[in-house]
Amino acid sequence: MKKALVEFIGTFFLGYLVSEQELGYYTAGHRLVVFLWAYGITTSTRVILPQLSILHAQSEQQFGDFIAKYFKLLSVCACIIGIVTLLGGGAIVQLCYGSEYRESAPVLMILSGALVVAVIRSILETGLIASHRQRQLMRSEERRVGKECRSRWSPDH
């Protein structure tokens, strides 16, 4: 439930701020990115994580080499997806939804850029989890959230 809330929080808020037609345009572009995220990144992470954990237990050197190759491969794939979506966002939306949703193309293009960053972040998280450094990941997230909260709610801000 929490994950669905995070993925669709923009849609929830937009539902109160814009018309139904504008919300439909946003949702059309957003759905395509969520589809890529759910079936591309999440599935690959769930498939590869147990194998990475085993590899880390066997040899840290081989694990490091594999993570470097995995990072390069998925980063290149993510960048290709981002470029294709940026250049052909209008055609992709028209192919999937028809010409009446052509207004969704800018949403798809912007969110695909965010998808590229999310893929790279996901690769780094997967490496930390597989190498049993989840605490390091959690501490870094706690520090980031703490800094953001202090900067937003400090009296000097």
GUDREN-878288 format. One line per field, with one value per atom (N, C-alpha, C): residue number from 1; atom name; x, y, z. Coordinates in Angstrom, 1 decimal, decimal comma, padded with zeros to 4 digits. Layout:
BEGIN
seq NUM / ...
atom CA / ...
px X / ...
py Y / ...
pz Z / ...
//
This chain:
BEGIN
seq 1 / 1 / 1 / 2 / 2 / 2 / 3 / 3 / 3 / 4 / 4 / 4 / 5 / 5 / 5 / 6 / 6 / 6 / 7 / 7 / 7 / 8 / 8 / 8 / 9 / 9 / 9 / 10 / 10 / 10 / 11 / 11 / 11 / 12 / 12 / 12 / 13 / 13 / 13 / 14 / 14 / 14 / 15 / 15 / 15 / 16 / 16 / 16 / 17 / 17 / 17 / 18 / 18 / 18 / 19 / 19 / 19 / 20 / 20 / 20 / 21 / 21 / 21 / 22 / 22 / 22 / 23 / 23 / 23 / 24 / 24 / 24 / 25 / 25 / 25 / 26 / 26 / 26 / 27 / 27 / 27 / 28 / 28 / 28 / 29 / 29 / 29 / 30 / 30 / 30 / 31 / 31 / 31 / 32 / 32 / 32 / 33 / 33 / 33 / 34 / 34 / 34 / 35 / 35 / 35 / 36 / 36 / 36 / 37 / 37 / 37 / 38 / 38 / 38 / 39 / 39 / 39 / 40 / 40 / 40 / 41 / 41 / 41 / 42 / 42 / 42 / 43 / 43 / 43 / 44 / 44 / 44 / 45 / 45 / 45 / 46 / 46 / 46 / 47 / 47 / 47 / 48 / 48 / 48 / 49 / 49 / 49 / 50 / 50 / 50 / 51 / 51 / 51 / 52 / 52 / 52 / 53 / 53 / 53 / 54 / 54 / 54 / 55 / 55 / 55 / 56 / 56 / 56 / 57 / 57 / 57 / 58 / 58 / 58 / 59 / 59 / 59 / 60 / 60 / 60 / 61 / 61 / 61 / 62 / 62 / 62 / 63 / 63 / 63 / 64 / 64 / 64 / 65 / 65 / 65 / 66 / 66 / 66 / 67 / 67 / 67 / 68 / 68 / 68 / 69 / 69 / 69 / 70 / 70 / 70 / 71 / 71 / 71 / 72 / 72 / 72 / 73 / 73 / 73 / 74 / 74 / 74 / 75 / 75 / 75 / 76 / 76 / 76 / 77 / 77 / 77 / 78 / 78 / 78 / 79 / 79 / 79 / 80 / 80 / 80 / 81 / 81 / 81 / 82 / 82 / 82 / 83 / 83 / 83 / 84 / 84 / 84 / 85 / 85 / 85 / 86 / 86 / 86 / 87 / 87 / 87 / 88 / 88 / 88 / 89 / 89 / 89 / 90 / 90 / 90 / 91 / 91 / 91 / 92 / 92 / 92 / 93 / 93 / 93 / 94 / 94 / 94 / 95 / 95 / 95 / 96 / 96 / 96 / 97 / 97 / 97 / 98 / 98 / 98 / 99 / 99 / 99 / 100 / 100 / 100 / 101 / 101 / 101 / 102 / 102 / 102 / 103 / 103 / 103 / 104 / 104 / 104 / 105 / 105 / 105 / 106 / 106 / 106 / 107 / 107 / 107 / 108 / 108 / 108 / 109 / 109 / 109 / 110 / 110 / 110 / 111 / 111 / 111 / 112 / 112 / 112 / 113 / 113 / 113 / 114 / 114 / 114 / 115 / 115 / 115 / 116 / 116 / 116 / 117 / 117 / 117 / 118 / 118 / 118 / 119 / 119 / 119 / 120 / 120 / 120 / 121 / 121 / 121 / 122 / 122 / 122 / 123 / 123 / 123 / 124 / 124 / 124 / 125 / 125 / 125 / 126 / 126 / 126 / 127 / 127 / 127 / 128 / 128 / 128 / 129 / 129 / 129 / 130 / 130 / 130 / 131 / 131 / 131 / 132 / 132 / 132 / 133 / 133 / 133 / 134 / 134 / 134 / 135 / 135 / 135 / 136 / 136 / 136 / 137 / 137 / 137 / 138 / 138 / 138 / 139 / 139 / 139 / 140 / 140 / 140 / 141 / 141 / 141 / 142 / 142 / 142 / 143 / 143 / 143 / 144 / 144 / 144 / 145 / 145 / 145 / 146 / 146 / 146 / 147 / 147 / 147 / 148 / 148 / 148 / 149 / 149 / 149 / 150 / 150 / 150 / 151 / 151 / 151 / 152 / 152 / 152 / 153 / 153 / 153 / 154 / 154 / 154 / 155 / 155 / 155 / 156 / 156 / 156 / 157 / 157 / 157
atom N / CA / C / N / CA / C / N / CA / C / N / CA / C / N / CA / C / N / CA / C / N / CA / C / N / CA / C / N / CA / C / N / CA / C / N / CA / C / N / CA / C / N / CA / C / N / CA / C / N / CA / C / N / CA / C / N / CA / C / N / CA / C / N / CA / C / N / CA / C / N / CA / C / N / CA / C / N / CA / C / N / CA / C / N / CA / C / N / CA / C / N / CA / C / N / CA / C / N / CA / C / N / CA / C / N / CA / C / N / CA / C / N / CA / C / N / CA / C / N / CA / C / N / CA / C / N / CA / C / N / CA / C / N / CA / C / N / CA / C / N / CA / C / N / CA / C / N / CA / C / N / CA / C / N / CA / C / N / CA / C / N / CA / C / N / CA / C / N / CA / C / N / CA / C / N / CA / C / N / CA / C / N / CA / C / N / CA / C / N / CA / C / N / CA / C / N / CA / C / N / CA / C / N / CA / C / N / CA / C / N / CA / C / N / CA / C / N / CA / C / N / CA / C / N / CA / C / N / CA / C / N / CA / C / N / CA / C / N / CA / C / N / CA / C / N / CA / C / N / CA / C / N / CA / C / N / CA / C / N / CA / C / N / CA / C / N / CA / C / N / CA / C / N / CA / C / N / CA / C / N / CA / C / N / CA / C / N / CA / C / N / CA / C / N / CA / C / N / CA / C / N / CA / C / N / CA / C / N / CA / C / N / CA / C / N / CA / C / N / CA / C / N / CA / C / N / CA / C / N / CA / C / N / CA / C / N / CA / C / N / CA / C / N / CA / C / N / CA / C / N / CA / C / N / CA / C / N / CA / C / N / CA / C / N / CA / C / N / CA / C / N / CA / C / N / CA / C / N / CA / C / N / CA / C / N / CA / C / N / CA / C / N / CA / C / N / CA / C / N / CA / C / N / CA / C / N / CA / C / N / CA / C / N / CA / C / N / CA / C / N / CA / C / N / CA / C / N / CA / C / N / CA / C / N / CA / C / N / CA / C / N / CA / C / N / CA / C / N / CA / C / N / CA / C / N / CA / C / N / CA / C / N / CA / C / N / CA / C / N / CA / C / N / CA / C / N / CA / C / N / CA / C / N / CA / C / N / CA / C / N / CA / C / N / CA / C / N / CA / C / N / CA / C / N / CA / C / N / CA / C / N / CA / C / N / CA / C / N / CA / C / N / CA / C / N / CA / C / N / CA / C / N / CA / C / N / CA / C / N / CA / C / N / CA / C / N / CA / C
px 000,8 / 000,0 / 000,9 / 001,9 / 002,8 / 003,5 / 003,9 / 004,6 / 003,7 / 002,4 / 001,4 / 001,2 / 001,1 / 000,9 / 002,0 / 003,2 / 004,4 / 004,4 / 004,1 / 004,1 / 003,0 / 001,9 / 000,8 / 000,4 / 001,3 / 001,0 / 000,8 / 001,5 / 001,3 / -000,1 / -000,5 / -001,9 / -002,9 / -002,7 / -003,7 / -003,8 / -002,7 / -002,7 / -003,2 / -002,8 / -003,3 / -004,8 / -005,4 / -006,8 / -007,6 / -007,0 / -007,6 / -007,3 / -006,3 / -005,9 / -006,2 / -006,4 / -006,7 / -008,0 / -008,4 / -009,6 / -009,4 / -010,5 / -010,4 / -009,6 / -009,8 / -009,1 / -007,6 / -007,2 / -005,7 / -005,2 / -005,9 / -005,5 / -005,4 / -006,3 / -006,2 / -004,9 / -004,5 / -003,3 / -002,1 / -002,0 / -000,9 / -000,9 / -002,0 / -002,1 / -001,6 / -002,0 / -001,6 / -000,1 / 000,6 / 002,1 / 002,7 / 002,1 / 002,6 / 002,5 / 001,4 / 001,2 / 002,3 / 002,7 / 003,8 / 005,1 / 005,4 / 006,6 / 006,5 / 005,4 / 005,2 / 005,3 / 004,7 / 004,8 / 006,3 / 007,1 / 008,5 / 009,2 / 008,9 / 009,5 / 009,1 / 007,8 / 007,4 / 007,9 / 007,8 / 008,2 / 009,7 / 010,3 / 011,7 / 012,6 / 012,5 / 013,5 / 013,1 / 011,9 / 011,6 / 011,7 / 011,3 / 011,4 / 012,9 / 013,7 / 015,1 / 015,8 / 015,4 / 016,1 / 015,7 / 014,4 / 014,0 / 014,6 / 014,9 / 015,5 / 017,0 / 017,7 / 019,1 / 019,6 / 018,8 / 019,3 / 019,7 / 019,0 / 019,5 / 020,8 / 021,0 / 022,2 / 023,4 / 023,1 / 024,1 / 024,6 / 023,6 / 024,0 / 024,9 / 024,5 / 025,4 / 026,8 / 026,8 / 028,1 / 029,0 / 028,3 / 029,1 / 029,6 / 028,9 / 029,4 / 030,5 / 030,6 / 031,6 / 032,9 / 032,8 / 033,9 / 033,6 / 034,1 / 033,9 / 034,4 / 035,5 / 036,1 / 035,2 / 034,7 / 033,8 / 032,5 / 032,1 / 030,8 / 031,1 / 032,2 / 032,5 / 032,5 / 033,2 / 033,3 / 031,9 / 031,1 / 029,7 / 028,9 / 028,9 / 028,2 / 028,6 / 029,9 / 030,4 / 029,8 / 029,8 / 029,3 / 027,7 / 027,1 / 025,6 / 025,2 / 026,0 / 025,7 / 025,9 / 027,0 / 027,2 / 026,1 / 025,7 / 024,7 / 023,4 / 022,9 / 021,6 / 021,6 / 022,7 / 022,8 / 022,7 / 023,3 / 023,2 / 021,8 / 021,2 / 019,8 / 018,9 / 019,0 / 018,2 / 018,3 / 019,6 / 019,8 / 019,2 / 019,3 / 018,6 / 017,1 / 016,5 / 015,1 / 014,7 / 015,5 / 015,3 / 015,4 / 016,4 / 016,6 / 015,5 / 015,1 / 014,0 / 012,7 / 012,5 / 011,2 / 011,2 / 012,4 / 012,5 / 012,3 / 012,9 / 012,7 / 011,4 / 010,9 / 009,7 / 008,5 / 008,5 / 007,4 / 006,0 / 005,9 / 004,6 / 004,2 / 005,1 / 004,7 / 004,4 / 005,1 / 004,8 / 003,4 / 003,1 / 001,7 / 000,6 / 000,9 / -000,1 / -000,3 / 000,8 / 000,7 / -000,1 / 000,2 / -000,5 / -001,9 / -002,2 / -003,4 / -004,2 / -003,6 / -004,3 / -004,0 / -004,4 / -004,0 / -004,7 / -005,8 / -006,5 / -005,7 / -004,7 / -003,9 / -002,5 / -002,3 / -001,0 / -000,5 / -001,4 / -001,0 / -000,2 / -000,2 / 000,5 / 002,0 / 002,4 / 003,8 / 004,8 / 004,6 / 005,5 / 005,6 / 004,5 / 004,6 / 005,4 / 005,2 / 006,0 / 007,5 / 007,8 / 009,2 / 009,9 / 009,2 / 009,8 / 009,9 / 008,9 / 009,0 / 010,0 / 010,2 / 011,3 / 012,6 / 012,9 / 014,1 / 014,3 / 013,2 / 013,3 / 013,5 / 012,9 / 013,1 / 014,6 / 015,3 / 016,7 / 017,5 / 017,2 / 017,8 / 017,4 / 016,2 / 015,7 / 016,3 / 016,6 / 017,3 / 018,7 / 019,4 / 020,8 / 020,8 / 019,8 / 019,7 / 019,4 / 018,5 / 018,1 / 019,3 / 020,1 / 021,3 / 022,2 / 022,4 / 023,3 / 022,7 / 021,3 / 020,7 / 020,8 / 020,6 / 020,7 / 022,1 / 023,1 / 024,5 / 024,7 / 024,1 / 024,2 / 023,5 / 022,3 / 021,5 / 022,2 / 022,7 / 023,3 / 024,6 / 025,3 / 026,5 / 026,3 / 025,0 / 024,6 / 025,0 / 024,8 / 025,1 / 023,8 / 022,8 / 021,5 / 021,5 / 022,2 / 022,3 / 022,9 / 024,0 / 024,6 / 023,6 / 022,8 / 021,8 / 020,7 / 020,3 / 019,3 / 019,8 / 021,1 / 021,7 / 021,8 / 022,2 / 022,3 / 020,9 / 019,9 / 018,5 / 018,1 / 018,4 / 018,0 / 018,7 / 019,9 / 020,7 / 020,1 / 019,7 / 019,2 / 017,8 / 017,0 / 015,7 / 015,8 / 016,7 / 017,0 / 017,4 / 018,3 / 018,8 / 017,7 / 016,9 / 015,7 / 014,7 / 014,4 / 013,5 / 014,0 / 015,3 / 015,8 / 015,9 / 016,2 / 016,2 / 014,8 / 013,8 / 012,5 / 011,8 / 012,1 / 011,3 / 012,2 / 013,4 / 014,2 / 013,7 / 013,8 / 013,3 / 014,0 / 015,2 / 016,0 / 015,6 / 014,8 / 014,5 / 013,4
py -001,2 / 000,0 / 001,2 / 001,2 / 002,4 / 002,7 / 001,6 / 001,8 / 002,4 / 001,9 / 002,4 / 003,9 / 004,2 / 005,6 / 006,5 / 006,1 / 006,9 / 007,0 / 005,9 / 005,9 / 006,8 / 006,9 / 007,6 / 008,9 / 009,4 / 010,6 / 011,8 / 011,9 / 013,0 / 013,0 / 011,8 / 011,7 / 012,1 / 011,7 / 012,0 / 013,5 / 014,2 / 015,6 / 016,4 / 015,9 / 016,6 / 016,5 / 015,4 / 015,2 / 016,3 / 016,9 / 018,0 / 019,4 / 019,4 / 020,7 / 021,0 / 020,0 / 020,2 / 019,6 / 019,9 / 019,3 / 017,8 / 017,1 / 015,6 / 015,4 / 016,3 / 016,1 / 016,2 / 017,2 / 017,4 / 016,3 / 015,8 / 014,6 / 013,4 / 013,2 / 012,1 / 012,2 / 013,4 / 013,6 / 013,2 / 013,6 / 013,3 / 011,8 / 011,2 / 009,8 / 008,9 / 009,3 / 008,5 / 008,4 / 009,6 / 009,5 / 008,8 / 009,1 / 008,5 / 007,0 / 006,4 / 005,0 / 004,3 / 004,9 / 004,3 / 004,2 / 005,2 / 005,2 / 004,2 / 004,1 / 003,2 / 001,7 / 001,5 / 000,2 / -000,2 / 000,7 / 000,5 / 000,2 / 001,0 / 000,8 / -000,5 / -000,9 / -002,1 / -003,3 / -003,4 / -004,6 / -004,6 / -003,5 / -003,5 / -003,5 / -002,6 / -002,4 / -003,3 / -003,2 / -004,0 / -005,5 / -006,0 / -007,4 / -007,8 / -007,0 / -007,4 / -007,4 / -006,4 / -006,4 / -007,6 / -008,0 / -009,2 / -010,5 / -010,5 / -011,7 / -011,8 / -010,7 / -010,7 / -010,5 / -010,0 / -009,8 / -011,1 / -012,2 / -013,4 / -013,9 / -013,8 / -014,2 / -013,3 / -012,0 / -011,1 / -011,3 / -011,6 / -011,9 / -013,2 / -014,2 / -015,4 / -015,1 / -014,3 / -013,9 / -013,1 / -012,2 / -011,5 / -012,4 / -013,4 / -014,3 / -015,1 / -015,4 / -016,3 / -015,5 / -014,3 / -013,5 / -012,0 / -011,2 / -009,8 / -009,2 / -009,7 / -009,2 / -009,5 / -010,7 / -011,0 / -010,2 / -010,0 / -009,2 / -007,8 / -007,2 / -005,8 / -005,7 / -006,7 / -006,7 / -006,8 / -007,7 / -007,9 / -006,6 / -006,0 / -004,8 / -003,7 / -003,6 / -002,6 / -002,8 / -004,1 / -004,4 / -004,2 / -004,6 / -004,5 / -003,0 / -002,2 / -000,7 / -000,1 / -000,5 / 000,1 / -000,3 / -001,6 / -002,1 / -001,5 / -001,5 / -000,9 / 000,7 / 001,3 / 002,7 / 003,1 / 002,3 / 002,5 / 002,3 / 001,1 / 000,8 / 001,9 / 002,4 / 003,5 / 004,8 / 005,1 / 006,3 / 006,1 / 005,0 / 004,7 / 004,9 / 004,3 / 004,5 / 005,9 / 006,6 / 008,1 / 008,9 / 008,6 / 009,3 / 009,0 / 007,7 / 007,3 / 008,0 / 007,9 / 008,5 / 010,1 / 010,7 / 012,1 / 012,5 / 011,8 / 012,1 / 011,6 / 010,5 / 010,0 / 009,9 / 010,7 / 010,7 / 010,9 / 011,8 / 012,0 / 010,8 / 010,2 / 009,0 / 007,8 / 007,7 / 006,6 / 006,8 / 008,0 / 008,3 / 008,0 / 008,5 / 008,3 / 006,8 / 006,0 / 004,6 / 003,9 / 004,3 / 003,6 / 004,1 / 005,4 / 005,9 / 006,6 / 006,9 / 007,6 / 009,1 / 009,8 / 011,2 / 012,1 / 011,7 / 012,6 / 012,7 / 011,9 / 012,1 / 012,6 / 013,3 / 013,9 / 014,9 / 015,4 / 016,4 / 015,6 / 014,3 / 013,5 / 013,4 / 013,7 / 013,5 / 014,3 / 015,5 / 016,2 / 015,5 / 015,1 / 014,4 / 013,1 / 012,3 / 011,1 / 011,5 / 012,5 / 012,9 / 013,3 / 014,1 / 014,6 / 013,4 / 012,6 / 011,4 / 010,4 / 010,3 / 009,3 / 009,8 / 011,1 / 011,6 / 011,2 / 011,3 / 010,9 / 009,4 / 008,6 / 007,2 / 006,8 / 007,5 / 007,2 / 007,4 / 008,4 / 008,7 / 007,6 / 007,2 / 006,1 / 004,8 / 004,5 / 003,2 / 003,2 / 004,3 / 004,3 / 004,2 / 004,9 / 004,8 / 003,4 / 002,7 / 001,3 / 000,4 / 000,6 / -000,3 / -000,2 / 001,1 / 001,3 / 000,7 / 000,9 / 000,3 / -001,3 / -001,9 / -003,3 / -003,8 / -003,1 / -003,5 / -003,4 / -002,3 / -002,2 / -003,3 / -003,6 / -004,7 / -006,0 / -006,3 / -007,6 / -007,8 / -006,7 / -006,8 / -006,6 / -006,7 / -006,6 / -005,3 / -004,3 / -002,9 / -002,1 / -002,8 / -002,1 / -000,9 / -001,2 / -000,2 / 001,1 / 000,9 / 002,1 / 002,8 / 002,1 / 002,7 / 003,5 / 002,8 / 003,4 / 004,7 / 004,6 / 005,8 / 007,0 / 006,7 / 007,8 / 008,4 / 007,5 / 008,0 / 008,8 / 008,4 / 009,1 / 010,5 / 010,5 / 011,8 / 012,7 / 012,2 / 013,0 / 013,6 / 012,8 / 013,2 / 014,2 / 013,9 / 014,9 / 016,2 / 016,3 / 017,5 / 018,3 / 017,6 / 018,2 / 018,7 / 018,0 / 018,5 / 019,7 / 019,7 / 020,8 / 022,0 / 021,9 / 023,0 / 023,6 / 022,7 / 023,2 / 023,9 / 023,3 / 023,8 / 024,6 / 025,0 / 025,8 / 027,3 / 028,0 / 029,4 / 030,3 / 029,9 / 030,7 / 030,5 / 029,5 / 029,1 / 030,0
pz 000,0 / 000,0 / 000,0 / 000,8 / 000,9 / -000,4 / -001,1 / -002,3 / -003,4 / -003,4 / -004,4 / -004,1 / -002,8 / -002,4 / -002,9 / -002,8 / -003,2 / -004,7 / -005,4 / -006,9 / -007,5 / -006,8 / -007,4 / -006,6 / -005,7 / -004,9 / -005,8 / -006,9 / -007,8 / -008,4 / -008,8 / -009,3 / -008,3 / -007,0 / -006,0 / -005,8 / -005,7 / -005,5 / -006,7 / -007,9 / -009,1 / -009,3 / -008,8 / -008,8 / -008,2 / -007,2 / -006,5 / -007,1 / -007,9 / -008,5 / -009,9 / -010,7 / -012,1 / -012,6 / -013,8 / -014,3 / -014,6 / -014,8 / -015,1 / -016,4 / -017,4 / -018,7 / -018,5 / -017,8 / -017,5 / -016,7 / -015,7 / -014,9 / -015,8 / -016,8 / -017,7 / -018,5 / -019,0 / -019,7 / -018,9 / -017,6 / -016,7 / -016,5 / -016,2 / -015,9 / -017,0 / -018,3 / -019,4 / -019,5 / -019,4 / -019,5 / -018,3 / -017,1 / -015,9 / -015,9 / -016,4 / -016,5 / -017,3 / -018,4 / -019,2 / -018,4 / -017,7 / -016,9 / -015,7 / -015,1 / -014,0 / -014,6 / -015,8 / -016,4 / -016,6 / -017,1 / -017,3 / -016,0 / -015,0 / -013,7 / -013,1 / -013,1 / -012,4 / -013,1 / -014,4 / -015,1 / -015,5 / -015,6 / -016,0 / -014,8 / -013,9 / -012,9 / -011,7 / -011,2 / -010,0 / -010,2 / -011,4 / -011,7 / -011,8 / -012,5 / -012,6 / -011,3 / -010,4 / -009,1 / -008,3 / -008,3 / -007,6 / -008,1 / -009,4 / -009,9 / -009,6 / -009,7 / -009,6 / -008,1 / -007,2 / -005,9 / -005,1 / -005,2 / -004,5 / -005,1 / -006,4 / -007,0 / -006,6 / -006,5 / -006,1 / -004,7 / -003,8 / -002,4 / -002,3 / -003,1 / -003,1 / -003,6 / -004,7 / -005,3 / -004,3 / -003,6 / -002,6 / -001,5 / -001,1 / 000,0 / -000,6 / -001,9 / -002,4 / -002,7 / -003,3 / -003,7 / -003,8 / -003,0 / -003,0 / -004,3 / -004,8 / -006,0 / -007,2 / -007,4 / -008,4 / -008,3 / -007,1 / -006,8 / -007,3 / -007,0 / -007,4 / -008,9 / -009,5 / -011,0 / -011,6 / -011,1 / -011,7 / -011,5 / -010,3 / -010,0 / -011,0 / -011,3 / -012,2 / -013,6 / -014,0 / -015,4 / -015,4 / -014,3 / -014,2 / -014,2 / -013,5 / -013,4 / -014,8 / -015,5 / -016,9 / -017,8 / -017,8 / -018,7 / -018,5 / -017,2 / -017,0 / -017,1 / -016,8 / -017,0 / -018,5 / -019,4 / -020,8 / -021,3 / -020,8 / -021,2 / -020,7 / -019,5 / -019,0 / -019,8 / -020,2 / -021,0 / -022,4 / -023,0 / -024,3 / -024,2 / -023,1 / -022,9 / -022,7 / -022,0 / -021,8 / -023,0 / -023,9 / -025,1 / -026,1 / -026,2 / -027,1 / -026,7 / -025,4 / -024,9 / -025,1 / -024,9 / -025,1 / -026,5 / -027,4 / -028,8 / -029,5 / -029,0 / -029,6 / -028,7 / -027,6 / -026,6 / -027,3 / -028,2 / -028,9 / -029,6 / -030,4 / -031,1 / -030,2 / -029,1 / -028,2 / -027,6 / -027,2 / -026,6 / -027,6 / -028,8 / -029,9 / -030,2 / -030,2 / -030,4 / -029,3 / -028,1 / -027,0 / -026,7 / -026,9 / -026,5 / -027,6 / -028,7 / -029,8 / -029,7 / -030,8 / -030,9 / -029,9 / -029,3 / -028,4 / -027,1 / -026,9 / -025,7 / -026,0 / -027,1 / -027,5 / -026,4 / -025,6 / -024,6 / -023,5 / -023,4 / -022,4 / -022,7 / -023,9 / -024,4 / -023,5 / -023,1 / -022,2 / -020,9 / -020,3 / -019,1 / -019,2 / -020,2 / -020,5 / -020,6 / -021,3 / -021,5 / -020,2 / -019,4 / -018,1 / -017,2 / -017,1 / -016,1 / -016,6 / -017,9 / -018,4 / -017,9 / -017,9 / -017,3 / -015,9 / -015,1 / -013,7 / -013,6 / -014,6 / -014,6 / -014,7 / -015,6 / -015,8 / -014,4 / -013,7 / -012,4 / -011,4 / -011,5 / -010,6 / -010,8 / -012,1 / -012,5 / -011,9 / -012,1 / -011,5 / -010,0 / -009,4 / -007,9 / -007,5 / -008,2 / -007,9 / -008,0 / -009,0 / -009,1 / -007,9 / -007,5 / -006,3 / -005,1 / -004,9 / -003,8 / -003,8 / -004,9 / -005,1 / -004,6 / -005,1 / -004,7 / -003,2 / -002,5 / -001,1 / -000,4 / -000,8 / -000,2 / -000,3 / -001,5 / -001,8 / -001,0 / -000,7 / 000,0 / 001,5 / 001,9 / 003,3 / 004,0 / 003,2 / 003,7 / 003,8 / 004,1 / 004,2 / 005,3 / 006,3 / 007,4 / 006,9 / 006,0 / 005,4 / 004,5 / 003,8 / 003,0 / 003,8 / 004,9 / 005,8 / 006,4 / 006,9 / 007,5 / 006,6 / 005,4 / 004,4 / 004,1 / 004,0 / 003,8 / 005,0 / 006,2 / 007,4 / 007,4 / 007,1 / 007,1 / 006,0 / 004,8 / 003,8 / 004,2 / 004,8 / 005,2 / 006,4 / 007,3 / 008,4 / 007,9 / 007,0 / 006,4 / 005,7 / 005,0 / 004,3 / 005,3 / 006,3 / 007,3 / 008,0 / 008,4 / 009,1 / 008,2 / 006,9 / 006,1 / 005,8 / 005,7 / 005,4 / 006,6 / 007,8 / 009,0 / 009,9 / 009,5 / 010,4 / 010,3 / 011,4 / 011,4 / 010,4 / 010,0 / 009,0 / 007,6 / 007,3 / 005,9 / 005,4
//
